Amino acid sequence: MKHETIIALTDNFEAHAQETEGGIEYWLARDVQHLLGYSEWRNFILVISKAKTACEVSGHNVLDHFVDVNKMVDIGSGSRRAIDDIMLTRYAAYLIAQNGDPKKEPIAFAQTYFAIQTRKAELIEQRLLEAERVSARNKLTMTEKELSSVIYQQTGGNKNFGLIRSKGDQALFNKSTQAMKSHWKVPSNRPLADFAPTIILKAKDFATEITIHNARENELTTETAISKEHITNNKAVRTTLLQRGIRPERLPAAEDLKKVERRLASEDKKMSKKPDTLGIEGIEE
């Protein structure tokens, strides 16, 4: 397929993408019909039927991806009439392409196009999740620094910070910090938090924020008092997690955060230097 053809087909698919008020991307089936080279609606409906079957077999709700609608069209002399159409999600359009006639050049293009776009969406989602975890880790670092400062100001020294944090871990995991490091196979010279999943980072941060607030509010001036407060808060957070079916000590370790940060930085560098060589960008309205 010629480069010029790829560019033209890409532009056509992007131009016909629309969004609902809720920001959900979709195509109208009668537009896709012509984009894929089908001149007859009755023939294209057969392809849609196969796509619906594939959607159902894959365990997805067909009505979430194929939504029947009516639209008004001009029929000449200023008259208009309603015709049946279908709103298609990206996944629905992908299934239609997969069930189309592969001898049609637009079908061959669409099969690759939607596969690439779906993969891009997956990569974007994964990147956002990784960025969220990095952000949660950075937030916890700042919160723990603040707690260390509070301990120093109110007890006259911050040598007790490590002890208080360990007691918090014991309350949250029902296991010691060392036991959790062993469970998650964390190197001895690395913080437990660098291998914690996002939800645990946020849980620890929340408990620590409460400790800071109450230590200041209640003017706690001893390690014993602040430790007791921190233990209480971590136990409360643990109880909430357990009530929602999350047992902190049973969660698997997350990827080493330093590796995640290096990967994100490397991807940022590549994205800033290397353009999309296929000429296929994300679909925008």
Backbone as a ProteinNet text record, in pm:
[ID]
protein_1_A
[PRIMARY]
MKHETIIALTDNFEAHAQETEGGIEYWLARDVQHLLGYSEWRNFILVISKAKTACEVSGHNVLDHFVDVNKMVDIGSGSRRAIDDIMLTRYAAYLIAQNGDPKKEPIAFAQTYFAIQTRKAELIEQRLLEAERVSARNKLTMTEKELSSVIYQQTGGNKNFGLIRSKGDQALFNKSTQAMKSHWKVPSNRPLADFAPTIILKAKDFATEITIHNARENELTTETAISKEHITNNKAVRTTLLQRGIRPERLPAAEDLKKVERRLASEDKKMSKKPDTLGIEGIEE
[TERTIARY]
85.4	0	89.1	59.6	141.5	126.4	233.6	233.6	120.2	99.2	-5.8	-143.1	-163.4	-290.7	-311.9	-205.1	-213.1	-251.4	-187.8	-218	-364.2	-411	-548.8	-648.9	-626	-716.8	-715.4	-597.6	-586.2	-666.4	-649.4	-722.8	-873.3	-916.3	-1059.2	-1113.9	-1042.2	-1088.2	-1089.7	-988.2	-981.6	-1091	-1119.8	-1219.1	-1359.4	-1384.7	-1518.5	-1535.3	-1430.9	-1443	-1519	-1609.3	-1687.6	-1679	-1735	-1736.8	-1874.1	-1915.3	-2038.5	-2013.9	-2119.8	-2103.6	-2016.6	-2015.1	-1931.9	-1788.6	-1754.4	-1616.7	-1582.4	-1685.7	-1661.3	-1650.1	-1541.7	-1515.6	-1601.3	-1654.8	-1734.8	-1733.2	-1772.5	-1794.5	-1937.3	-1998.1	-2128.8	-2108.6	-2186.9	-2167.6	-2179.8	-2270.4	-2286.9	-2165.6	-2095.1	-1968.5	-1862.3	-1855.5	-1756	-1780.8	-1908.5	-1944.3	-1867.6	-1872.5	-1806	-1654.2	-1610.2	-1466.3	-1403.7	-1481.5	-1429.8	-1460	-1520.1	-1538.2	-1662.7	-1764	-1890.2	-1991.7	-2040.5	-2137.3	-2279.4	-2307.8	-2443.2	-2453	-2548.6	-2571.5	-2607.1	-2687.9	-2731	-2612.2	-2510.3	-2391.1	-2309.5	-2306.1	-2227.6	-2292.8	-2425.9	-2497.3	-2454.7	-2425	-2380.5	-2246.4	-2159.7	-2029.4	-2049.3	-2139.2	-2168.3	-2221.5	-2307.3	-2363	-2252.4	-2156.3	-2042.6	-1961.5	-1945.7	-1869.5	-1940.1	-2072.8	-2149.4	-2131.8	-2132.2	-2111.5	-1973.5	-1872.4	-1735.7	-1728	-1800.3	-1803	-1862.3	-1972.7	-2040	-1953.6	-1892.6	-1806.3	-1687.4	-1639.2	-1522.7	-1559.6	-1689.2	-1731.4	-1772.2	-1783.2	-1823.6	-1973	-2030.5	-2171.2	-2186.6	-2260.5	-2276.2	-2334.6	-2431.3	-2497.8	-2406.2	-2293.7	-2196.9	-2113.5	-2112.3	-2024.8	-2098.8	-2221.9	-2304	-2437.3	-2456.6	-2576.2	-2660.9	-2781.3	-2870.9	-2919.5	-2912.8	-2960.3	-3031	-3101.8	-3160.7	-3097.4	-3083.4	-3035.4	-3112.4	-3125.1	-3198.9	-3105.2	-3154.1	-3074.7	-3160.1	-3095.5	-3165.5	-3199.7	-3320.5	-3361.5	-3401.9	-3369.8	-3398	-3519.3	-3521	-3632.3	-3658.9	-3552.7	-3565.8	-3627	-3656.6	-3716.7	-3608.7	-3648.2	-3556.2	-3631.4	-3558	-3619.3	-3519.5	-3570.8	-3485.6	-3439.6	-3313.9	-3261.5	-3190.5	-3183.2	-3116.5	-2965.4	-2900.8	-2754.6	-2710.4	-2582.1	-2528.6	-2406.4	-2405.3	-2285.6	-2189.4	-2066.5	-1965.7	-1851.1	-1815.6	-1695	-1573.1	-1457	-1333.2	-1324.8	-1364.1	-1357.4	-1452.5	-1572.9	-1669.4	-1616.1	-1557.7	-1502	-1387.9	-1310	-1199.9	-1255.4	-1361.4	-1421.6	-1481.3	-1542.3	-1597.6	-1486.2	-1376.7	-1263.2	-1209.9	-1204.7	-1153.2	-1244.1	-1373	-1468.7	-1504.7	-1434.8	-1460.2	-1384.7	-1404	-1339.6	-1194.3	-1097.7	-956.9	-903	-977.9	-931.3	-952.3	-1037.5	-1060.3	-944.6	-882.1	-768.1	-803	-920.2	-955.4	-970.4	-1018	-1030.3	-892.3	-800.9	-664.1	-602.3	-625.9	-575.2	-639.6	-774.1	-847.2	-806.8	-780.4	-739.4	-611.2	-516.3	-390.6	-411.4	-490.1	-514.6	-572.8	-681.7	-746.6	-663.7	-587.6	-499.1	-393.4	-336.7	-234.9	-295.1	-413.4	-476.3	-518.1	-566.6	-603.9	-481.1	-370.8	-247.1	-196.9	-210.5	-169	-250	-380.8	-466.8	-423.8	-387.9	-342.3	-212.1	-122.3	6.2	-12.6	-104.8	-133.4	-189.4	-282.1	-341.3	-234.2	-144.7	-38.7	54.6	84.3	172.6	109.7	-20.4	-89.9	-88.2	-105	-102.1	37.1	139.7	276.3	307.8	263.1	284.6	211.9	93.3	17.3	92.6	154	229.8	352.2	422.6	538.4	494.4	382.7	331	294.7	232.2	194.1	316.9	422.2	546.6	610.4	612.5	670	590.7	459.3	373.2	401.7	416.2	445.8	580.5	677.7	809.8	798.5	721.8	704.4	629	527.8	449.4	534.3	617.1	703.2	809.5	856.9	951.1	884.1	757.8	684	664.3	634.5	619.4	750.8	861	991.7	1016.9	975.5	992.3	905.8	784.2	694.4	752.1	804.9	865	981.8	1064	1179.7	1136.3	1037.2	990.6	924.2	851.6	769.4	830.1	936.3	1000.3	1145.1	1196.9	1334.3	1436.1	1391.9	1484.4	1405.7	1465.4	1393.4	1449.3	1529.7	1585.6	1478.1	1357.7	1250.2	1164.2	1192.5	1108.6	1103.9	1220.4	1226.3	1147.4	1157	1085.1	934.1	892.1	749.1	695.6	771.8	727.4	715.8	810.5	806.2	683.2	648.8	529.5	404	408.3	296.6	283.8	398.5	397.6	339.5	380	330.5	177.7	125.6	-19	-92	-30.9	-95.7	-92.9	22.6	38.4	15	8.3	4.9	131.1	236	368.2	471.3	589.8	694.9	743.8	811.2	867.4	962.4	1044.5	1141.3	1071.7	963.9	890	829	778.9	722.2	831.2	948.4	1058.8	1100.7	1098.6	1131.7	1024.7	898.6	786.6	789.5	820.5	823.7	961.6	1057	1193.7	1257.1	1243	1300.1	1445.2	1539.6	1679.1	1690.6	1784.5	1796.7	1823.3	1886.2	1920.9	1816.2	1697.9	1592.8	1469.5	1397.7	1275.5	1164.7	1085.9	972.5	877.4	859.6	763.6	797.9	925	964.5	909.2	856.4	801.9	654	596.2	455.4	363.6	250.1	153.6	93.6	33.4	-18.6	-113.8	-203.2	-303.2	-238.9	-128.9	-58.6	14.5	72.3	138.2	38.9	-79.9	-181.5	-235.5	-244.4	-291	-191.9	-62.7	40.6	41.9	24.6	25.7	-91.7	-208.8	-327.3	-310.7	-262.1	-240.9	-138.8	-34.2	70.4	18.5	-63.9	-123.1	-208	-283.2	-365.6	-276.1	-167.7	-74.4	-17.9	21.7	75.5	-28.7	-149.3	-255.8	-280.9	-298.6	-332.4	-214.5	-91.9	25.8	35.1	3.7	5.2	-115.8	-232.2	-356	-357.3	-306.1	-309	-175.9	-82.2	47.1	116.1	130.9	198.2	348.4	411.3	552.2	645.1	595.6	682.2	670.2	776.1	774.8	660.9	636.3	530.5	394.5	367.4	238.1	219.8	325.5	315.4	307.4	382.4	375.7	235.4	176.9	40.9	-56.8	-41.7	-128.8	-110.3	15.1	44.5	-7.2	7.1	-43.7	-195.2	-262	-408.2	-454.3	-386.6	-426.5	-403.3	-291	-263.9	-359.2	-395.3	-493.1	-629.1	-665.2	-792.8	-794.2	-682.5	-673	-676.8	-607.9	-609.9	-752.8	-826.5	-964.6	-1048.2	-1030	-1103.6	-1068.5	-939.9	-897.2	-956.1	-951.6	-1005.6	-1155.4	-1225.1	-1369.5	-1400.1	-1305.6	-1322.5	-1256.4	-1219.6	-1163.8	-1017.8	-946.7	-803.6	-722.1	-641.8	-553.9	-412.4	-362.5	-234.4	-118.4	-104.4	11.6	2.7	-113.6	-129.6	-117.2	-107.5	-90	49.1	60.6	193.2	275.4	404.7	492.2	475.6	493.1	491.3	634.4	646.9	778.8	863.2	992.5	1086.1	1060.7	1031.5	993.2	1105	1228.6	1340	1340.7	1304	1294.9	1180.6	1070.3	955.8	992.3	1058.4	1098.3	1195.2	1288.9	1384.5	1312.2	1216.8	1142.6	1060.2	993	912.3	1000.9	1116.3	1208	1259.2	1288.9	1338.8	1232.1	1107.5	997.6	973.5	982.4	965.5	1071.1	1193.3	1303.6	1281.7	1237	1212.9	1098.2	992.6	874.9	907.3	1002.3	1036.8	1126	1188.6	1283	1231.3	1149.9	1113.5	967.2	938.7	799.9	740.7	608.4	538.9	570.2	649.4	693.2	583.2	475.4	366.4	268.4	281.1	188.7	51	41.6	-86.6	-85.4	-164.5	-170.7	-297.7	-308	-428.8	-547.5	-664.5	-783.4	-837.4	-861.4	-919.7	-1036.4	-1128.3	-1246.6	-1207.7
-119.2	0	124.3	218	336.8	429.1	503.1	595.5	697.5	746.3	844.9	787.5	660.1	594.2	581.8	546.5	533.9	667.7	773.9	907.7	943	916.5	949.8	871.6	742.2	659.5	701	733.2	778.5	905.7	1000.6	1126.7	1103.3	1010.4	981.2	923.8	830.4	770.1	872.2	953.8	1054.4	1158.9	1196.2	1299.4	1255.8	1125.7	1075.7	1034.6	1042.9	1012.1	1124.3	1088.6	1186.7	1152.6	1238.6	1214.7	1242.9	1161	1186.8	1300.5	1347.5	1453.2	1407	1274.8	1220.3	1195.4	1232.5	1217.9	1081.4	997.8	864.6	874.8	822.8	830.5	728.7	767.9	674.5	711.3	614.3	634.2	593	651.3	607.8	500.3	394.3	278.1	312.5	404.3	438.2	513.6	582.4	643.6	536.1	445.2	337.9	249	229.6	149.6	197.8	327.8	382.8	388.5	413.7	415.4	279.4	172.6	36.8	-18.4	65.4	24	-56.9	-49.6	-120.8	-22.9	-53.9	35.8	8.7	-113	-150.4	-168.1	-100	-111.3	-254.8	-322.2	-458.4	-554.2	-531.5	-615.3	-581.4	-453.6	-411.4	-458.2	-465.4	-512.7	-655.5	-735.9	-873.6	-874.8	-781.4	-769.2	-724.7	-628.3	-580.2	-693.4	-778	-891.5	-985.4	-1012.2	-1096.8	-1030.9	-899.2	-825.2	-830.6	-821.6	-830.8	-967	-1070.7	-1206.4	-1218.6	-1164	-1167.4	-1091.1	-980.1	-899.4	-980.3	-1048.1	-1127.5	-1244.7	-1312.6	-1428.1	-1385.6	-1263.7	-1216	-1172.6	-1179.2	-1148	-1004.1	-926.7	-786.4	-770.8	-668.6	-637.9	-569.2	-633.3	-579.4	-438.4	-414.2	-283.9	-172.5	-209.8	-108.5	-58.4	-133	-100.5	-76.4	-126.9	-107.8	-47.2	81.5	150.4	195.4	140.5	176.6	320.9	395.6	534.4	561.7	672	720.7	854.6	879.3	1011.9	1058.1	1187.7	1247.2	1269.5	1235.7	1256.5	1327.9	1402.6	1472.4	1373.9	1383.2	1294	1374.1	1502.8	1587.6	1675.7	1783.8	1879.9	1932.2	1937.3	1991.6	1896	1773.6	1675.1	1596.6	1546.5	1466.1	1346	1240.2	1124.6	1058.9	982.5	914.9	780.7	749.5	617.5	557.6	424.8	355.9	372.7	386.3	390.5	327.9	313.3	251.5	329.6	367.3	428.5	316.5	327.1	223	276.1	203.8	238.7	199.4	237.6	197.2	44.5	-21.8	-168.3	-227.8	-171.3	-220.2	-202.1	-85.2	-59.1	-156.4	-186.4	-282.6	-420.6	-464.2	-595.8	-600.8	-490.5	-485.4	-500.7	-429.7	-440.8	-584.5	-648.1	-784.9	-884.2	-850.5	-941.3	-899.5	-798.9	-752.4	-833.4	-796.8	-864.9	-818	-905	-862.4	-828.4	-864.2	-830.5	-682.4	-618	-474.3	-398.6	-309.8	-235.1	-155.8	-88.1	-14.8	-106.3	-229.8	-325.2	-362.5	-391.4	-426.4	-312.8	-190.9	-74.8	-65.2	-77.2	-59.7	-162.9	-284.9	-389.1	-347.7	-294	-248.6	-120.5	-29.6	100.3	84.6	8.1	-5.1	-89.3	-184.4	-261.9	-170.4	-82.1	12.1	110.2	165.3	263.5	201.8	76.7	8.1	-14.8	-54.5	-76	55	164.3	294.4	331.4	304.3	335.3	255.9	128.8	44.5	98.6	141.5	194.6	325.5	407.9	534.1	507.6	411.9	378.3	329.1	240.4	188.8	300.5	390.6	502.6	591.3	616.9	698.4	632.3	501.1	428.4	434.8	422.6	429.8	570.8	670.3	809.5	837.9	780	798.3	737.6	621.6	557.4	640	691.8	777.5	900.4	958.9	1076.8	1042.9	926.9	885.9	863	807.6	785.1	917.7	1012	1143.1	1215.2	1200.9	1263.2	1203.3	1070.9	1006.7	1053.8	1069.6	1117.9	1254.8	1343.8	1478.2	1475.4	1390.4	1381.1	1326.2	1226.9	1170.4	1270.9	1352.7	1458.6	1557.9	1585.5	1676.8	1616.4	1486.1	1420.1	1422.9	1399.7	1404.6	1542.5	1646.5	1783.4	1809.4	1757.2	1773.9	1705.4	1585	1510.7	1589.6	1644.4	1722	1844.9	1915.3	2038.5	2012.1	1901.9	1880.4	1785.5	1714.1	1625.2	1665.3	1757	1800.6	1719.1	1627.1	1547.1	1459.7	1423	1341.3	1199.7	1160.1	1025.4	918.5	959.3	863	842	914.3	905.1	763.2	700.6	564.8	466.6	480.4	391.8	410.9	537.6	566.5	514.8	532.1	481.9	330.6	262.8	116.3	68.2	140	103.9	123.6	224.5	245.9	130.4	83.5	-31	-154.1	-177.5	-292.9	-287	-168.5	-152.4	-168.3	-120.4	-126.6	-267.4	-334	-465.3	-582.9	-551.9	-658.1	-743.3	-682	-743.3	-631.7	-666.6	-565.9	-520.8	-407.3	-357.2	-459.7	-520.1	-618.1	-740.9	-782.7	-899.4	-869.9	-748.1	-710.2	-697.3	-647.5	-638.1	-777.4	-869.8	-1007.9	-1067.3	-1038.2	-1089.8	-1034.5	-906.1	-842.2	-849.7	-917.3	-931.4	-794.7	-705.4	-571.6	-574.2	-522.9	-517.4	-444.8	-488.6	-434.6	-284.7	-232.1	-89.7	-1.6	-60.1	15.6	28.5	141.8	160.3	65.8	21.1	-65.3	2.8	133.4	207.5	205.7	185.8	183.3	61.5	-34.4	-156.4	-174.1	-72	-78.8	-39.4	-106.5	-65.4	70	133.5	269.4	281.3	185.3	197	196.4	123.5	120.9	252.4	307.3	437.7	543.9	540.9	639	612.6	485.5	450.6	500.2	476.1	520.8	673.4	737.2	883.4	939.6	880.2	927.8	914.3	797.2	775.2	873.8	899.7	992.2	1134.9	1173.9	1308.2	1326.9	1224.5	1234.2	1247.3	1171	1178.7	1319.9	1378.6	1515.1	1612.3	1601.4	1692.1	1679.7	1557.5	1538.3	1566.1	1540.9	1570.7	1720.8	1797.3	1942.4	1990.8	1939.4	1983.7	1954.4	1835.8	1793.7	1818.5	1883.6	1920.6	1800.2	1692.9	1572.6	1599.8	1574.5	1612.5	1497	1374.3	1259.3	1156	1077.2	970	873.4	843.9	750.2	799	927	983.3	985.5	1025.5	1031.5	890.8	797.5	658.1	602.3	628.4	579.4	635.8	764.5	829.1	766.1	742.6	686.5	543	466.8	329.7	329.4	415.8	424.8	458.4	552.8	594.8	486.1	415.9	307.6	190.4	164.4	58.4	95.2	223.4	269	254.2	289.3	275.3	127	44	-100.3	-154	-111.3	-157	-121.1	0.3	43.2	-44	-72.4	-157.5	-297.7	-352.6	-486.9	-490.5	-385.7	-379.8	-377	-327.7	-322.9	-441.2	-543.5	-664.9	-657.3	-560	-543.4	-573.2	-678.2	-712.8	-670.2	-562.3	-503.9	-601.9	-690	-780.4	-887.8	-903.6	-1005.5	-949.5	-818.8	-759.8	-791.9	-817.5	-843.4	-714.8	-732.3	-615.5	-554.5	-425.1	-357.1	-351.7	-315.2	-305.1	-199.9	-225.2	-130.6	9.1	103.2	236.5	305.7	277.8	339.9	295.5	169.3	121.5	191.3	208.4	277.1	420.2	489.1	627.9	637.7	543.2	544.1	519.7	426.9	397	516.7	581.9	699.5	811	830	934.9	902.7	774.1	731.9	749.7	716	731.1	878.1	962.2	1106	1158.8	1110.4	1154.4	1110.9	985.6	933.9	1007.6	1033.6	1100.9	1242.6	1305.6	1443.4	1451.4	1338	1339.1	1267.5	1161.2	1075.6	1091.7	1136.9	1149.8	1013.5	1007.6	883.7	847.8	744.1	709.9	648.9	600.1	542.6	649.4	769.7	874.9	855.5	771.4	745	804.4	908.2	974.4	932	969.6	941.3	1011.6	946.9	1002.1	1115.7	1228.6	1341.2	1394.1	1453.5	1506.6	1625.1
0	0	0	-90.2	-103.3	17.3	43	155.4	142.3	19.4	-2.4	29.9	-2.4	26.5	176.4	247.3	393	455.4	408.1	461.2	435.3	314.3	277.8	361.8	378.7	457	603.9	653.7	792.7	813.9	721.9	733.2	730	645.3	635.2	765.2	824.7	949	1061.9	1067.1	1173.6	1156.8	1032.2	1006.8	1046.8	1044.7	1075.9	1221.5	1300.2	1443.4	1511.6	1602.7	1678.2	1825.8	1909	2052.9	2108.9	2206	2278.1	2376.8	2440.1	2540.1	2655.7	2678.9	2786.2	2744.5	2620.4	2574.4	2519.8	2490.9	2435.9	2283.7	2230.2	2087.1	2012.4	1896.4	1818.8	1670.6	1588.2	1445.8	1415	1312.3	1265.1	1158.8	1169.7	1083.1	934.8	900	757.8	703.7	791.4	749.4	730.3	827.1	821.6	700.1	666.3	548.9	425.9	402.1	283.5	301.2	423.9	449	420.3	442.7	422.3	283.1	198.1	58.9	31	118.4	95.1	37.3	-82.9	-147.2	-101.9	-59.2	-18.3	132.6	194.8	339.1	377.9	293.4	325.2	334.7	254.5	262.7	387	419	535.9	665.2	667.3	786.3	819.9	719.8	744.2	817.3	780.7	847.3	992.1	1011.8	1146.9	1233.3	1173.5	1247.4	1295.2	1209	1248.1	1359.5	1349.3	1451	1585.5	1584	1708.5	1773.3	1690.3	1742.4	1805.7	1738.4	1792.3	1924	1931.5	2054.1	2169	2141.2	2244.8	2288.7	2193.1	2223.7	2309.4	2286.8	2362.9	2504.8	2538.4	2674.7	2697.9	2590.3	2603.8	2578.8	2636.8	2615.2	2480.4	2389.2	2254.2	2256	2344.8	2350.1	2399.4	2459.4	2502	2385.1	2274.6	2161.8	2030.5	2020.9	1901.4	1945.9	1922.7	1970.5	1851.3	1841.2	1731.4	1746	1636.2	1635.3	1502.8	1496.9	1372	1337.8	1209.2	1169.8	1047.3	1033	922.5	803.5	683.7	562.3	458.7	372.2	264.5	153.8	101.1	-9	-132.8	-132.8	-248.6	-229.6	-303.6	-300	-158.9	-77.1	56.9	156.1	112.8	203.2	277.8	391.6	472	528.1	557	622.1	715.4	810.5	908.4	853.5	876.1	839.6	960.9	962.6	1071.9	1060.9	1174.6	1179	1310.7	1328.3	1450.3	1495.3	1623.3	1681.3	1719.6	1674.1	1696.8	1783.3	1886.8	1962.1	1880.6	1926.2	1858.7	1849.7	1959.7	1962.8	1859.7	1847.3	1749.3	1607.5	1580.2	1447.7	1417.9	1519.5	1503.6	1466.7	1536.9	1509.1	1369.5	1325.9	1190.8	1087.9	1109.4	1017.8	1014.4	1131.7	1139.3	1067.2	1056.4	992.5	850.5	799.1	663.7	559.8	435.6	323.6	312.6	346.9	348.1	210.5	104.3	-30.3	-60.6	17.6	0.5	65.5	-9.1	44	169.8	174.3	297.2	418.8	396.9	507.2	559.5	470	510.7	591.1	545.3	618	755.7	760.9	886.7	990.5	944.9	1039.6	1111.6	1035.9	1095.6	1175.6	1118.4	1181.9	1321.3	1333.7	1463.6	1559.9	1506.9	1594.6	1655.7	1573.2	1621.9	1720.8	1686.2	1774	1906.8	1901.8	2025.7	2112	2047.7	2122	2181	2104.7	2155.4	2279.4	2272.9	2387.5	2510	2488.9	2599.9	2658.4	2570.1	2616.1	2691.7	2642.4	2710.5	2849.2	2856.8	2987	3084	3033.8	3118.3	3163.4	3072.6	3106.6	3213.6	3200.6	3299.7	3437.2	3439.2	3566.1	3629.4	3545.9	3597	3647.4	3573.7	3615.5	3746.5	3761.4	3885.5	4003.4	3980.9	4089.4	4126.7	4027.1	4054.2	4133.1	4093.3	4162.6	4306.9	4328.1	4463.5	4550.2	4489.3	4564.4	4603	4509.7	4539.1	4647.5	4641.2	4742.3	4879.3	4887.9	5015.8	5069.7	4981	5023.5	5089	5025.9	5080.3	5213.2	5221.8	5345.1	5459.5	5428.7	5533.1	5576.8	5485	5523	5617.2	5588.3	5674.3	5813.5	5818	5948.1	6025.1	5955.3	6019.4	6078.6	6004.9	6053.3	6176.5	6174.4	6288.6	6412.3	6392	6503.8	6562.7	6473.4	6519.5	6598.7	6545.3	6609.7	6744.6	6755	6873.4	6976.7	6936.1	7034.3	7059.6	6978	6998.1	6922	6835.3	6753.9	6658.2	6544.3	6446.8	6436.5	6535.8	6532.3	6546.7	6593.9	6614.5	6489.4	6381.2	6262.8	6207.9	6192.3	6137.3	6221.9	6353.4	6444.6	6430.4	6424.4	6411.5	6278.8	6171.9	6040.9	6042.5	6106	6114.5	6191.2	6296.8	6372.9	6287.7	6201.8	6109.7	6011.2	5959.4	5867.5	5935.3	6059.7	6134.4	6146.9	6171.6	6186.6	6053.4	5945.7	5814.6	5755.1	5764.6	5703	5798.1	5927.6	6027.8	6018.9	5967	5954.4	5967.1	6008.7	6021.2	5884	5882.6	5757.7	5697	5781.6	5733.6	5676	5739.5	5689.8	5552.6	5535.6	5406.5	5300.2	5338.7	5243.3	5197.7	5288.8	5254.6	5163.1	5195.5	5115.9	4974.2	4959.9	4828.9	4762.8	4831	4777.9	4748.3	4844.5	4832.7	4879.7	4801.6	4845.9	4979.9	5061.6	5196.8	5199.8	5094.6	5092.8	5025.4	4995	4927.6	5016.6	5005.4	5084.8	5039.7	5132.6	5101.9	5003.5	5020	4937.5	4789.2	4754.1	4613.3	4540.7	4614.9	4554.6	4589	4648.8	4688.7	4572.9	4557.8	4456.2	4491.4	4394.7	4411.9	4529.7	4545.7	4651.2	4789.6	4804.9	4933.4	4955.7	4852.3	4864.8	4910.8	4852	4889.7	5029.9	5066.9	5201.6	5306.4	5282.7	5375.8	5384.4	5269.9	5266.8	5347.5	5331.6	5401.9	5552.6	5596	5738.8	5794.2	5717.1	5761.2	5769.3	5673.4	5676.2	5802.4	5839.4	5960.8	6084	6085.5	6197.9	6212	6099.7	6101	6157	6105.5	6149.2	6299.2	6346.1	6487.1	6580.5	6532.3	6614	6640.1	6537.4	6553.8	6634.1	6596.2	6659.3	6808.7	6844	6984.7	7057.2	6986.3	7043.9	7109.8	7030.3	7080.7	7084.9	7198	7215.4	7248	7242.5	7270.5	7160	7149.2	7048.9	7076.4	7203.4	7240.2	7193.3	7213.4	7175.4	7024.1	6952.4	6806	6747.2	6804.8	6758.9	6776.1	6891.4	6918.5	6816.8	6787.7	6688.7	6551.5	6513	6380.7	6369.3	6475.3	6475.8	6459.8	6533.2	6526.7	6384.9	6322.1	6187.8	6084	6095.1	5999.7	6019.8	6144.1	6170.7	6111.6	6122.1	6067.1	5914.2	5851.9	5706.3	5668.3	5745.6	5719.2	5727.6	5828.5	5844.8	5723.2	5673.3	5554.6	5434.3	5416.6	5305	5317.7	5437.6	5459.1	5430.1	5468.8	5443	5293.9	5215.4	5070.4	5001	5078.5	5020.2	4983.6	5039.2	5008.1	5132.7	5127.3	5238.5	5200.8	5260.2	5217.9	5206.8	5305.6	5306.2	5198.7	5136.3	5033	4891.6	4881.1	4749.2	4695.2	4565.6	4508.4	4501.7	4503.5	4489.7	4351.5	4342.8	4213.6	4159.6	4033.2	3971	4043	4050.7	4110.1	4052.5	4140.2	4095.3	4017.8	4051.5	3979.7	3832.8	3806.8	3668.3	3595.1	3664.1	3603.8	3567.8	3658.7	3634.7	3516.9	3507.9	3396	3263.4	3265.6	3143.1	3097.8	3190.9	3156.4	3101	3163.1	3116.5	2977	2953	2822.4	2714.9	2749.1	2653.5	2621.8	2723.5	2702.2	2605.5	2622.3	2537.7	2393.5	2374.4	2239.7	2172.6	2249.7	2193.5	2149.3	2216.8	2182.7	2059.5	2022.5	1910.3	1786.8	1806.3	1694.1	1655.8	1533.5	1489.5	1458.3	1440.6	1407.3	1262.9	1239.9	1105.2	1019.5	1082.3	1005.5	958.9	1015	979.2	1038	1142.5	1205.6	1344.3	1363.1	1492.2	1564.1	1692	1767.5	1703.5	1708.8	1646.3	1730.4	1671.8	1741.8	1660.9	1732.8	1664.3	1579.5
[MASK]
+++++++++++++++++++++++++++++++++++++++++++++++++++++++++++++++++++++++++++++++++++++++++++++++++++++++++++++++++++++++++++++++++++++++++++++++++++++++++++++++++++++++++++++++++++++++++++++++++++++++++++++++++++++++++++++++++++++++++++++++++++++++++++++++++++++++++++++++++++++++++++++

